[in-house]
Amino acid sequence: MPEINVAIVGACGYGGCGSVEILAFHPYAKIVALVDQEGVGKPYSSIYPHLKGFCDMVILSPEFDSIKEKVDVVFFATPDGVGQSYAPYWIKRGARIIDFSGDFRFQDLDRYKEYAKRIGKPEDHSSPELLKDAVYGLPELHREEIRNAKVVGNPGCFAVSCILGLAPALSSNLVYLDGIILDAKTGVSGAGKRPNPTFHYPHRYDNMNAYRIGMHQHVLEIEREFSLLTKQEIKVTFTPHVIPLTRGILSTIYGRLKERCDVKEVVQVYKEFYKKSPFIRIAGPEEPQQSFYVRGTNFCNLWINVDQRTNTLIVVSHIDNLMKGQAGNAVQNMNVMFGLAETTGLMRPGQYP
């Protein structure tokens, strides 16, 4: 198979670095451009020294005319608003887009406006004509649409954890659709690389807090995907927390079971639903899980439990927010888009610092 030429815009952020770490060892991908406002003219390894000898490419400024090689796919590891501004430029040049922000996670303008309002961004979209054909980039649920997509909106990290955690139960009609509770905790890297007083080490160490209760932007993705699975509108209670951890998300998901059932039956439902999804690992109550088990990997580990006393399904979902919640999932999307096995370049457990 010919090489896939990849340009990474926003290469110096955590999402960009995670993408470089994977793609530098990907057997069919070639990084042809690293673009950022930071470090222009410097070798990439001067920003991330652990990549010295693996990626010493010079960082380019956002003037895309300096990219001479053909580009097959552009990773926009950028804040909201950037990908939507430049996607048409690259599509006209035959490239496909994987955007890490919320710019292309929604297929209609009204939903996007609600999302933009929640994060305090302008509600106007620079490329509304692309929304209707953009695909939500969660391969476990949308791999067929992703295969032919020109624009893929990589999901939010909380959304990945929660959607994967409950999708089989909803698809199999195991739980009531009202009263679903999602209690999620994330490491500090989820806030990105830019310094912020609330994420400064002395403030964050030995400290944790809930935030954006009832108003987090990822709820919009979660409810949309849950509603598609059940073919009716679903509302959930979602509470995110920041904990003193560098990377990782743990989401505890609660749903009231419609019937009494043994946890082994539920585990089988989950295994059947994800039988073609190589990055989903299912564990029963006898196999307690930890965030460390997915650190530096693209796996989502789902720990399935049933509280027989209250007849409640409890799923604990673990992902690495920088991998399955960001760069790893983006590369998985790229693999699907270019006809590769989803695991290509992604099956090296624990390789990241």
Secondary structure, 3 states (H helix, E strand, C coil): CCCEEEEEECCCCHHHHHHHHHHCCCCCEEEEEEECCCCCCCEHHHHCHHHCCCCCCECECCCHHHCCCCCCEEEECCCCCHHHHHHHHHHHCCCEEEECCCCCCCCCHHHHHHHHHHCCCCCCCCCHHHHHHCEECCHHHHHHHHHCCCEEECCCHHHHHHHHHHHHHHHCCCECCCCCEEEEEECHHHHCCCCCHHHCHHHHCCCCEECCCCCCCHHHHHHHHHHHHHCCCCCCEEEEEECCCCCCEEEEEEEEECCCCCHHHHHHHHHHHCCCCCCEEEECCCCCCCHHHCCCCCCEEEEEEEECCCCEEEEEEEECCCCCCCHHHHHHHHHHHCCCCCCCCCCCCCCCC
